[in-house]
Amino acid sequence: MHVWTLVNAARTPCARYVNQVLNFDVHAERTTRLGRVRQQTESSSKTATYCLLNPSLAVHSMYNSADAKEFQRLAITRLRLSSHNLA
């Protein structure tokens, strides 16, 4: 704790980063990102199609689950994004 007090008082880059992470507002960031995605629907047909398929822009439960293994998540993500080597 003594080291943190010294680092924080000196306003080092590490202390600024840790304070930024501690004060990060996930809900505000999500709202900002959703607004940007919705604005892009005017310029990108792919984004517009995605907004039609997923109007709430909800995150799939697979990405929040600890049950899915990493290689499974990657394979499904590649299929969803058409980033695969299948014919």
N, CA, C and O of each residue as an XYZ file, in Angstrom:
348
protein
N       0.833     -1.188      0.000
C       0.000      0.000      0.000
C       0.876      1.250      0.000
O       0.528      2.264     -0.605
N       2.016      1.166      0.685
C       2.936      2.302      0.728
C       3.447      2.636     -0.678
O       3.533      3.802     -1.061
N       3.782      1.587     -1.435
C       4.277      1.799     -2.804
C       3.181      2.437     -3.660
O       3.453      3.361     -4.426
N       1.946      1.948     -3.533
C       0.852      2.531     -4.309
C       0.658      3.999     -3.963
O       0.411      4.816     -4.849
N       0.767      4.340     -2.695
C       0.617      5.734     -2.273
C       1.678      6.606     -2.927
O       1.381      7.706     -3.393
N       2.916      6.119     -2.963
C       4.007      6.884     -3.584
C       3.801      7.012     -5.100
O       3.962      8.092     -5.668
N       3.452      5.920     -5.726
C       3.268      5.920     -7.190
C       2.090      6.804     -7.577
O       2.164      7.550     -8.554
N       1.026      6.724     -6.828
C      -0.162      7.513     -7.114
C       0.107      9.003     -6.888
O      -0.349      9.846     -7.660
N       0.843      9.316     -5.837
C       1.167     10.714     -5.547
C       2.079     11.305     -6.623
O       1.997     12.496     -6.922
N       2.938     10.480     -7.200
C       3.861     10.942     -8.238
C       3.186     11.024     -9.609
O       3.787     11.513    -10.565
N       1.938     10.546     -9.711
C       1.176     10.563    -10.960
C       1.947      9.896    -12.099
O       2.031     10.435    -13.203
N       2.503      8.724    -11.822
C       3.240      7.985    -12.840
C       2.265      7.437    -13.879
O       1.065      7.353    -13.618
N       2.775      7.062    -15.063
C       1.892      6.486    -16.082
C       1.153      5.248    -15.577
O      -0.014      5.038    -15.908
N       1.826      4.442    -14.786
C       1.185      3.241    -14.242
C       0.018      3.632    -13.334
O      -1.053      3.031    -13.414
N       0.209      4.605    -12.495
C      -0.851      5.038    -11.579
C      -2.025      5.626    -12.358
O      -3.181      5.388    -12.007
N      -1.736      6.392    -13.414
C      -2.813      6.956    -14.231
C      -3.608      5.849    -14.904
O      -4.835      5.909    -14.972
N      -2.902      4.835    -15.402
C      -3.584      3.716    -16.057
C      -4.457      2.955    -15.067
O      -5.609      2.646    -15.372
N      -3.930      2.651    -13.893
C      -4.699      1.917    -12.889
C      -5.922      2.722    -12.469
O      -7.005      2.157    -12.313
N      -5.772      4.012    -12.287
C      -6.922      4.851    -11.927
C      -7.959      4.879    -13.046
O      -9.162      4.882    -12.785
N      -7.489      4.900    -14.286
C      -8.408      4.884    -15.428
C      -9.189      3.567    -15.465
O     -10.392      3.564    -15.725
N      -8.510      2.460    -15.206
C      -9.188      1.156    -15.202
C     -10.186      1.086    -14.052
O     -11.295      0.579    -14.222
N      -9.803      1.585    -12.894
C     -10.695      1.545    -11.734
C     -11.940      2.409    -11.934
O     -13.006      2.085    -11.411
N     -11.816      3.497    -12.681
C     -12.932      4.427    -12.875
C     -13.671      4.218    -14.196
O     -14.527      5.025    -14.559
N     -13.349      3.145    -14.916
C     -13.953      2.875    -16.223
C     -15.426      2.540    -16.057
O     -15.790      1.700    -15.233
N     -16.269      3.197    -16.841
C     -17.709      2.967    -16.791
C     -18.110      2.101    -17.988
O     -18.198      2.593    -19.114
N     -18.349      0.826    -17.742
C     -18.660     -0.121    -18.804
C     -19.959      0.248    -19.518
O     -20.041      0.160    -20.743
N     -20.953      0.653    -18.774
C     -22.254      0.962    -19.379
C     -22.178      2.195    -20.279
O     -22.792      2.220    -21.345
N     -21.438      3.205    -19.863
C     -21.290      4.400    -20.699
C     -20.528      4.071    -21.978
O     -20.873      4.564    -23.052
N     -19.500      3.243    -21.867
C     -18.727      2.845    -23.050
C     -19.599      2.043    -24.014
O     -19.522      2.248    -25.225
N     -20.417      1.145    -23.501
C     -21.295      0.341    -24.352
C     -22.310      1.228    -25.073
O     -22.581      1.035    -26.258
N     -22.858      2.183    -24.361
C     -23.820      3.103    -24.967
C     -23.163      3.910    -26.085
O     -23.757      4.107    -27.145
N     -21.950      4.370    -25.849
C     -21.206      5.130    -26.862
C     -20.940      4.271    -28.090
O     -21.130      4.722    -29.219
N     -20.501      3.032    -27.871
C     -20.216      2.140    -28.995
C     -21.473      1.812    -29.783
O     -21.443      1.790    -31.014
N     -22.575      1.556    -29.091
C     -23.826      1.258    -29.791
C     -24.267      2.440    -30.644
O     -24.780      2.258    -31.748
N     -24.069      3.642    -30.135
C     -24.404      4.835    -30.916
C     -23.564      4.936    -32.178
O     -24.072      5.283    -33.245
N     -22.265      4.629    -32.053
C     -21.384      4.673    -33.222
C     -21.765      3.616    -34.243
O     -21.724      3.876    -35.446
N     -22.136      2.423    -33.780
C     -22.534      1.359    -34.703
C     -23.797      1.759    -35.439
O     -23.905      1.552    -36.648
N     -24.743      2.323    -34.730
C     -25.997      2.735    -35.371
C     -25.764      3.860    -36.390
O     -26.469      3.929    -37.398
N     -24.793      4.734    -36.143
C     -24.477      5.792    -37.101
C     -23.843      5.219    -38.358
O     -24.016      5.774    -39.443
N     -23.112      4.120    -38.230
C     -22.444      3.520    -39.379
C     -23.419      2.819    -40.317
O     -23.055      2.489    -41.446
N     -24.637      2.589    -39.875
C     -25.595      1.889    -40.741
C     -25.883      2.674    -42.007
O     -26.307      2.104    -43.012
N     -25.657      3.978    -41.964
C     -25.900      4.794    -43.147
C     -24.816      4.594    -44.201
O     -25.077      4.757    -45.393
N     -23.589      4.239    -43.771
C     -22.480      4.139    -44.714
C     -22.073      2.705    -45.018
O     -21.317      2.475    -45.962
N     -22.544      1.750    -44.260
C     -22.114      0.369    -44.460
C     -23.320     -0.555    -44.545
O     -24.123     -0.631    -43.615
N     -23.440     -1.250    -45.656
C     -24.574     -2.157    -45.795
C     -24.423     -3.371    -44.883
O     -25.421     -3.938    -44.438
N     -23.179     -3.777    -44.600
C     -22.957     -4.908    -43.713
C     -23.415     -4.569    -42.295
O     -24.028     -5.397    -41.622
N     -23.120     -3.364    -41.851
C     -23.550     -2.941    -40.517
C     -25.061     -2.796    -40.464
O     -25.682     -3.155    -39.464
N     -25.654     -2.281    -41.514
C     -27.113     -2.135    -41.562
C     -27.784     -3.500    -41.499
O     -28.788     -3.669    -40.808
N     -27.232     -4.475    -42.220
C     -27.790     -5.824    -42.184
C     -27.675     -6.405    -40.788
O     -28.613     -7.029    -40.293
N     -26.517     -6.200    -40.144
C     -26.337     -6.719    -38.787
C     -27.341     -6.087    -37.825
O     -27.881     -6.774    -36.958
N     -27.593     -4.807    -37.968
C     -28.566     -4.136    -37.097
C     -29.976     -4.647    -37.338
O     -30.794     -4.650    -36.419
N     -30.276     -5.081    -38.561
C     -31.586     -5.679    -38.830
C     -31.701     -7.063    -38.186
O     -32.756     -7.427    -37.667
N     -30.607     -7.831    -38.225
C     -30.618     -9.173    -37.653
C     -30.567     -9.159    -36.129
O     -31.131    -10.035    -35.473
N     -29.892     -8.169    -35.578
C     -29.718     -8.073    -34.127
C     -30.027     -6.642    -33.692
O     -29.104     -5.889    -33.381
N     -31.305     -6.249    -33.663
C     -31.663     -4.848    -33.407
C     -31.229     -4.329    -32.037
O     -30.969     -3.137    -31.881
N     -31.151     -5.213    -31.050
C     -30.721     -4.749    -29.726
C     -29.207     -4.733    -29.598
O     -28.674     -4.266    -28.591
N     -28.502     -5.245    -30.618
C     -27.047     -5.368    -30.618
C     -26.561     -6.091    -29.364
O     -25.572     -5.703    -28.742
N     -27.279     -7.144    -29.015
C     -26.940     -7.933    -27.830
C     -25.728     -8.816    -28.107
O     -25.521     -9.270    -29.232
N     -24.938     -9.050    -27.078
C     -23.765     -9.913    -27.166
C     -24.223    -11.348    -26.929
O     -25.000    -11.612    -26.011
N     -23.750    -12.258    -27.740
C     -24.128    -13.658    -27.597
C     -23.631    -14.179    -26.250
O     -22.546    -13.813    -25.797
N     -24.432    -15.035    -25.612
C     -24.091    -15.542    -24.276
C     -22.805    -16.362    -24.275
O     -22.175    -16.517    -23.229
N     -22.410    -16.885    -25.424
C     -21.188    -17.668    -25.526
C     -19.961    -16.850    -25.097
O     -19.021    -17.398    -24.522
N     -19.971    -15.560    -25.373
C     -18.817    -14.725    -25.071
C     -18.705    -14.400    -23.581
O     -17.642    -13.987    -23.116
N     -19.785    -14.581    -22.838
C     -19.761    -14.327    -21.402
C     -19.678    -15.602    -20.582
O     -19.567    -15.544    -19.358
N     -19.730    -16.751    -21.239
C     -19.759    -18.032    -20.549
C     -18.353    -18.584    -20.355
O     -17.511    -18.502    -21.249
N     -18.114    -19.137    -19.192
C     -16.828    -19.787    -18.922
C     -16.846    -21.230    -19.414
O     -15.805    -21.887    -19.418
N     -18.021    -21.742    -19.832
C     -18.140    -23.129    -20.287
C     -17.541    -23.345    -21.675
O     -17.018    -24.422    -21.965
N     -17.614    -22.335    -22.525
C     -17.111    -22.474    -23.892
C     -15.591    -22.422    -23.891
O     -14.978    -21.534    -23.298
N     -15.000    -23.401    -24.575
C     -13.542    -23.421    -24.689
C     -13.111    -22.404    -25.739
O     -13.874    -22.078    -26.648
N     -11.900    -21.910    -25.610
C     -11.407    -20.857    -26.498
C     -11.430    -21.287    -27.962
O     -11.852    -20.511    -28.820
N     -10.986    -22.501    -28.264
C     -10.947    -22.930    -29.666
C     -12.363    -23.048    -30.240
O     -12.567    -22.804    -31.429
N     -13.344    -23.420    -29.406
C     -14.726    -23.483    -29.870
C     -15.268    -22.083    -30.157
O     -15.943    -21.857    -31.161
N     -14.963    -21.159    -29.265
C     -15.417    -19.778    -29.452
C     -14.822    -19.193    -30.720
O     -15.511    -18.503    -31.471
N     -13.539    -19.467    -30.965
C     -12.886    -18.952    -32.176
C     -13.517    -19.540    -33.438
O     -13.761    -18.822    -34.408
N     -13.780    -20.855    -33.421
C     -14.373    -21.501    -34.597
C     -15.756    -20.932    -34.893
O     -16.073    -20.647    -36.048
N     -16.572    -20.766    -33.875
C     -17.922    -20.231    -34.079
C     -17.863    -18.783    -34.540
O     -18.640    -18.370    -35.400
N     -16.946    -18.014    -33.972
C     -16.798    -16.617    -34.377
C     -16.384    -16.522    -35.836
O     -16.883    -15.663    -36.563
N     -15.475    -17.393    -36.276
C     -15.071    -17.393    -37.687
C     -16.244    -17.715    -38.600
O     -16.393    -17.111    -39.662
N     -17.077    -18.667    -38.190
C     -18.256    -18.991    -38.994
C     -19.219    -17.814    -39.063
O     -19.741    -17.489    -40.130
N     -19.450    -17.182    -37.923
C     -20.389    -16.057    -37.883
C     -19.907    -14.881    -38.719
O     -20.717    -14.159    -39.300
N     -18.587    -14.681    -38.787
C     -18.031    -13.552    -39.528
C     -17.643    -13.901    -40.964
O     -17.101    -13.066    -41.688
N     -17.923    -15.137    -41.367
C     -17.527    -15.629    -42.702
C     -16.026    -15.489    -42.912
O     -15.574    -15.133    -44.000
N     -15.273    -15.764    -41.884
C     -13.816    -15.688    -41.940
C     -13.242    -17.099    -41.816
O     -12.385    -17.362    -40.972
N     -13.724    -17.992    -42.665
C     -13.309    -19.393    -42.597
C     -12.826    -19.847    -43.959
O     -12.951    -19.123    -44.947
N     -12.268    -21.059    -44.007
C     -11.737    -21.607    -45.260
C     -12.696    -22.611    -45.896
O     -12.289    -23.396    -46.752
N     -13.948    -22.595    -45.491
C     -14.913    -23.512    -46.070
C     -15.351    -23.020    -47.459
O     -15.330    -21.823    -47.743
N     -15.738    -23.949    -48.293
C     -16.146    -23.591    -49.650
C     -17.440    -22.802    -49.631
O     -17.940    -22.412    -50.686
